[in-house]
Amino acid sequence: MTDQMRPFNWVKRLGQGHYVEPNSSVTHCGKPTLGNNYADAIEVTMPCAECIEVEESLAEPEPLERCVLCSNYIPHPAVLHGMNPWPLATSGKCCRECNKEVLAARVRQAQ
């Protein structure tokens, strides 16, 4: 999603925060954007729950990465931290199951 397409904060006079798409006349939760936007004058830490729910449903899912050794998809937490497949591969990441083989190969190499 480009910066031009990202929703921005819309704050009503009483401090109700919302998300609104560029060039739209309604917020994510369906409220009209009539009047002035007070986002620069009134600090709102969290927009309304309906706007958050819509924004989360529009978010692009993070791509899954494949293990360089067995080609299975790597679950999300492992992708964040990654498991180094060396010495069985020189690049990419490996899954938990293949990591057992990687550790065994490292022990053999160290002996």
N, C-alpha and C positions, 0 to 999 in steps of 0.2 A: 504494500500500500504506500503510495507516494505521500509526501507531506501535504500536497495540495488536496488530497482526498481524505486525509485524516479528519475525524470530527474535532471540533473545538468546544471549549466551555462556553455555555450560555448561562448567565446568571440574572435572575429576575431581581427586582428591587428589594424584595423581602429576603433575599439570600438563597432562594432555591436554585441549586445547581443542576445543569442538564448538559447533555452532549447534543450537538447539532452538526449535520453534514454541511460542507461549504455549499453555498447557493441554495439552501433549503429554507423553507419558511416554517418548518415544524421540528421539534426536538425528537430524539429517538423514541421517547415515550409518547409522542403524539401531541404535545402541548405546542401552541403557536408561539412563534418568536416575535410577537408584537411588542412594540416599545423599544426601549434602549437595552443594550447588553451591558451589565454592570460587572463583567468579569475582571476588569482592571481595577475597579474600585472596591469590590467586596470579595474577600477571600473565602472561598468555599473549598473545603478539603475533600469532599466526596459528592459527586452528583447523585441524583435520585436513583433508587434501586432499579427502576424500570429501564433507565438509560444505560446503566451498567450491564444489565442482563442482555439488552440488545447489542451493545458494543462487544460483549464477550462472544455472542453468537456469530458476529460478523468477522471476528478475528481469524486470521489464516492459521491453520494448524502447522506446527513445526514439522519439517520433513523428517522421516525416519531414516536412519543410516543403516547400512548393511555391514555385517561382519566381513572383513577381508579374507577370512579363512574358510568359513562355511556358507556365506552369503545369506544367512538368516538376518532378519531385522533385529537391531539392537534396541532394547527397551529404553525409553526416554532418559531415566536417571543415569544410565551407563553412558549415553551419548554425551551428556554434560561433562562428565568427568573423564570418560574415555578409558579404554584399556589398551595399553601399548602392546601390539602383537609381536614385537621384536623378541627373539631372533627368527620367528617363523615368517614374518613379513616386515618390510621396511617402511611401510606407510599405512595410513588408515587406522581403524580401530577394530577390536575384536569383541565378541560377546563373552559372557561369563563362562559358558561351557568351554569355548576354545581357549579362554584364558588359563584354564587348568593345564592344557597342553603346552601353552606358552611358558608357564612357570616351570613345568617339568623340563622343558628344553633349556631354560636358563640354568637350572640346577645342573643338568648334564654338562652344559658348556663350561660351568664354573669349576667342575671337577678336573 
